[in-house]
Amino acid sequence: MSGLVICTALRVERRAVRRGLPSSARDVRVVRTGLGPRRAARAAARLPEHAALAVTGFGGALDLGLRPGDVLVATEVRFGERVIRCASVRPIAERLTLAGLDPRTGPLFTSPRLVTGGERLRLAAAGVRAVDMETGPLAEVAIGRPFVAVRVIVDTPAMPLLRPGTVRRVRTARSRLRRVTPVLVAWAGTTAEAMS
């Protein structure tokens, strides 16, 4: 059994996570799920046995208070009609703060497609702070186990994904993701100790 499994969707995210792993992190598996909820669901069904699960990578802000490079810790994951609460928000947010990452917290929505225009406004009005395309199916299989979802913001309503400046924002997010990784590892270690 692996101590911690960290799931990312994209190769660039997986590389950033692997580069951020401390040399002492021998019991950590990094799994690339692929883009979108269908691929994430297939990956969720094949995850190795694990004590804790973290989903991380890039996300899109819906909240006007979030900027590119901000780190969001999900308080809950909304996926279809489900709302999956995240119990480890406070400990992971405290650790991210100690690492100098100034995390934000709030609901995360998993969408089957890129969210734009009116849908962004509707979700923001419902209190959702950010959106991704993979966390929901992974959160479903984590119920009853330690789980966190941490997203680094790449695009915002004012700075859409497919616009000039995206490459620079991805570089910033990739750097932040490397700094998030050792925090996830430390959280999982503390969680395992508390459960033993």
C-alpha positions in Angstrom: 0.0 0.0 0.0 1.2 3.5 -0.9 1.1 6.1 1.8 0.1 9.0 -0.5 -1.2 9.0 -4.0 -1.0 12.4 -5.8 -3.2 12.7 -8.9 -2.6 15.3 -11.6 -4.2 15.5 -15.0 -1.5 16.9 -17.3 2.1 15.9 -17.9 3.3 19.4 -17.0 1.6 19.1 -13.7 3.0 15.6 -13.0 6.5 16.9 -13.8 6.1 19.8 -11.4 4.9 17.5 -8.7 7.7 15.0 -9.2 10.3 17.8 -9.1 8.8 19.1 -5.8 8.9 15.7 -4.1 11.3 15.7 -1.1 14.1 13.1 -1.4 12.6 11.4 1.7 9.2 10.8 0.0 9.7 7.1 -0.9 6.1 6.1 -0.2 4.4 8.5 -2.6 3.0 7.6 -6.0 2.2 10.3 -8.6 -0.5 9.3 -11.0 -1.4 11.2 -14.2 -5.2 10.8 -14.8 -5.5 12.6 -18.2 -7.8 15.5 -18.9 -11.5 15.5 -18.0 -13.8 13.7 -15.7 -14.1 10.5 -17.9 -10.4 9.9 -17.8 -10.3 10.8 -14.1 -13.0 8.3 -13.4 -11.1 5.6 -15.3 -7.9 6.5 -13.3 -9.9 6.5 -10.0 -11.0 2.9 -10.7 -7.3 1.9 -11.1 -5.6 3.8 -8.3 -3.2 1.8 -6.2 -4.1 1.1 -2.5 -3.3 4.2 -0.5 -3.6 5.7 2.9 -4.2 9.3 1.6 -5.2 10.9 -1.7 -4.3 14.4 -3.0 -5.5 15.9 -6.2 -3.6 18.9 -7.5 -2.7 20.8 -10.6 -4.0 23.9 -12.4 -7.5 25.4 -12.0 -9.6 28.2 -13.3 -10.8 31.0 -11.0 -14.5 32.0 -11.0 -14.1 34.3 -8.0 -12.8 37.8 -8.9 -10.7 37.7 -5.7 -8.4 35.0 -7.1 -5.4 35.8 -9.3 -3.1 33.6 -11.4 -0.7 31.8 -9.1 -3.0 31.8 -6.1 -3.4 28.4 -4.3 -6.9 27.2 -3.6 -7.7 24.5 -1.1 -11.1 23.0 -1.7 -13.5 23.0 1.2 -15.9 20.9 -0.9 -15.9 19.4 -4.4 -19.1 19.8 -6.4 -19.5 17.3 -9.1 -22.8 16.7 -10.9 -25.4 16.6 -8.2 -22.9 15.6 -5.5 -21.2 17.8 -2.9 -18.2 16.1 -1.3 -16.9 17.8 1.8 -13.1 18.0 2.3 -12.2 17.4 6.0 -8.5 18.3 5.8 -8.9 21.9 4.8 -7.5 23.5 7.9 -4.4 21.4 8.4 -3.4 21.7 4.7 -4.1 25.4 4.6 -2.0 25.9 7.8 0.9 24.0 6.3 0.6 26.0 3.0 0.6 29.2 5.0 3.8 28.1 6.8 5.4 27.4 3.4 4.6 31.0 2.3 1.9 30.2 -0.2 -1.0 32.2 1.3 -3.7 29.7 0.4 -7.4 30.6 -0.2 -10.2 28.2 0.6 -13.6 27.5 -1.0 -15.7 25.3 -3.1 -14.3 23.7 -6.2 -16.5 22.6 -9.2 -15.6 19.8 -11.5 -16.9 20.4 -15.0 -16.9 18.1 -18.1 -15.7 21.0 -20.3 -14.0 24.4 -20.1 -16.2 26.9 -18.2 -16.7 30.3 -19.9 -19.0 33.3 -20.1 -22.4 32.8 -18.5 -21.6 29.5 -16.9 -18.7 31.2 -15.0 -21.0 33.8 -13.7 -23.7 31.3 -12.7 -21.2 29.1 -10.8 -19.6 32.2 -9.1 -23.0 33.3 -8.0 -23.5 29.9 -6.4 -20.4 30.4 -4.3 -17.9 28.3 -6.3 -14.4 29.8 -6.2 -12.6 27.7 -8.9 -13.2 25.0 -11.5 -11.3 22.0 -12.8 -12.1 18.9 -14.8 -10.8 16.0 -12.8 -11.3 16.3 -9.0 -14.9 15.1 -8.7 -14.5 11.4 -9.7 -11.3 11.1 -7.6 -13.0 12.7 -4.6 -15.8 10.1 -4.9 -13.4 7.2 -4.4 -11.6 9.0 -1.5 -14.7 9.1 0.7 -13.7 7.7 4.1 -10.0 8.3 3.6 -7.8 11.4 4.1 -8.3 13.6 1.0 -7.3 17.1 -0.2 -7.8 19.0 -3.4 -5.3 21.8 -4.0 -5.4 23.9 -7.3 -3.1 26.6 -8.5 -5.0 29.2 -10.5 -3.9 29.7 -14.1 -6.9 31.6 -15.6 -9.4 34.1 -14.3 -12.5 35.8 -15.7 -10.3 38.8 -16.6 -7.5 36.5 -18.0 -9.1 33.6 -19.9 -7.1 30.5 -20.6 -6.7 30.8 -24.3 -5.3 34.3 -24.4 -1.9 36.0 -24.5 0.0 35.5 -21.3 -1.1 32.0 -20.7 2.4 30.5 -21.0 3.7 33.0 -18.4 0.8 32.1 -16.1 1.4 28.4 -16.5 5.1 28.9 -15.6 4.1 30.7 -12.4 1.6 28.0 -11.6 4.1 25.2 -12.3 6.5 26.8 -9.8 3.8 27.1 -7.2 2.8 23.5 -7.7 6.4 22.4 -7.0 6.2 24.3 -3.7 2.8 22.7 -2.9 4.1 19.2 -3.3 6.2 18.9 -0.1 3.3 20.3 1.9 1.1 17.5 0.6 3.7 14.9 1.5 4.0 16.4 5.1 0.2 16.5 5.5 -0.1 12.8 4.4 2.7 11.8 6.9 0.9 13.6 9.8 -2.4 12.1 8.8 -1.0 8.6 8.7 0.5 9.0 12.2 -2.8 10.3 13.5 -4.6 7.2 12.2 -2.1 4.7 13.5 
